[in-house]
Amino acid sequence: MKVGELAKAASVSADTVRYYSRAGLLNPRRHQDNGYQLYDERDLQRLRFVRTARQLGFTLKEITEILHDADRHRSPCPRVRDLFAQKLIAVEQQLRELKALRNRMHDAMQQWQTLPDGMPNGCSICHLIEHWHEEHNR
């Protein structure tokens, strides 16, 4: 398969195929006569794997390590479980932080609806933010 054919089969762009080839995740061979990169079913399988792993939050470096294990006939599953467990903990922390931010934003919006607009006067820049900061740091 040529780049475009592989891209279509995997539902990605040709640029994605080229990028993953440059990153060493795919291993095309060169056509002797015209120099085109040619891909086979193994590359299609790897490309689909990479796309799925990216959707699950794995980085290209991590995917490279996973593929390296598989290429050496070692099970990458222990590595995948460990990495995924760490990622899940980080995502849950991010969600907690985002929920706290959302709550602060709702509180601020509710409070700011009743406050008049102010003008900077050399002592104040935006009294909405300054007032909110004072109210929540008492």
N, C-alpha and C positions, 0 to 999 in steps of 0.2 A: 504494500500500500504506500502511496505517496502521502505527503504531509496532509493535504486536503482530505484525502480519503480516510485517513486515520482520525482526523479531527471530526469529520462527519459521523463516523462510526461510534465515536466516544462522546458526541454531543458537546464538543469544546471548540474553541477557535484554533485556527492554524497557528496563530501566535503562541497559544498555550502549548501546543505540541512542540514548537521550536524552543520555547523557554525550558520545558522539562527535558528536552534533548540536550540543550546546553548545560543544564544542571546535572546531567548524568543519570537521570531517572529512566530515560529511554535509551535504547542502544540501536539506532538505525545503522544499516549498512549502506554504502554508497554504490549506486549503479555504475558499472564500469564505463559505459559509453557516454552518459550524460551527467554524471555526478549527482543525480537526485538522491535524496535520502529515501531509503525504502524501509518500511516498517512491516512487522509480521504480527501474528496473533498474540504472541507473547507481549509485544509492545502495547497492543490494545488492552490486554488484561492488566498490565502495569499502569497504563494511563487511567483506566477505570478505577483501579485500586487507589491511585494517587488522588483522584478527584473525590472519592468517598472519604479517604483519610483526611483530606483538607476540610470537607464538610463536617467532620467530627472534631475539628480543631487542632489537628496535628500540624506542626510546622514542616517545611520542606527538609530541614535538617533531621527532624525526627523520622520522617518518612524515608529519607535516605538510609538511616540506621536500620529501620525495620526491613527495608528491601535488602540491605547488606546481609542481615541475619538470614533472610530467606534464601538469598543467592548462595550462601555458604551452607545451606541445608541445616540451619539451626532454627528452632522455633522462635519466631519473634513475639509470640503471644505473651510470655512473661513481661517483656519490655513494654508491650502495648498496654497491658493491665496496669503496670506501675505508672507509666506516663499518664494514662487516662485518669487514674485515681487522683494524681496530683492536679491535673487540669480541672477535674470536677470540683475539688476543694477550692481552687482559685476562682472558678466561675461562680460558685455559691457565695464566696466572699464579695465578689464584684456585684452580685445581685443584692446582697444586703446593703452594700454601700450605695447602690443606685436607688434602692427603696428609701433609704434615709435621705438621700438628696431629693428625691421626688417629694417626700413629706415636707422637707424644709421649703421647697419651691411652692408647694400648695399653701403652706402657712404664710410665706412671704406674699404671695399673690392675694390671699384673702386680706391680709393686713394692709397691703398697698392700695386696695380698692377704695379704702376710706380716707386715705391721706391725700392732701392737695399736692399739686406739682410745686416744686421749689426751684429756686435759682441758685447757682453757685455764687458764693459770696466771699470767697477767700478762706473761709473757715469750714465750709461745707462743699462737697463735690456733688453728691446726690443723696439727699436726706432719706430717701427710701432705703437704700442699702445701709447707710450709717445708722438709721433708727432701728432697723431690723437687727443689726449687729449688737447695738446697745441693749435691746430687749432680750436677746438670747444669750447674752454673756453676763447676766446679773447673777 
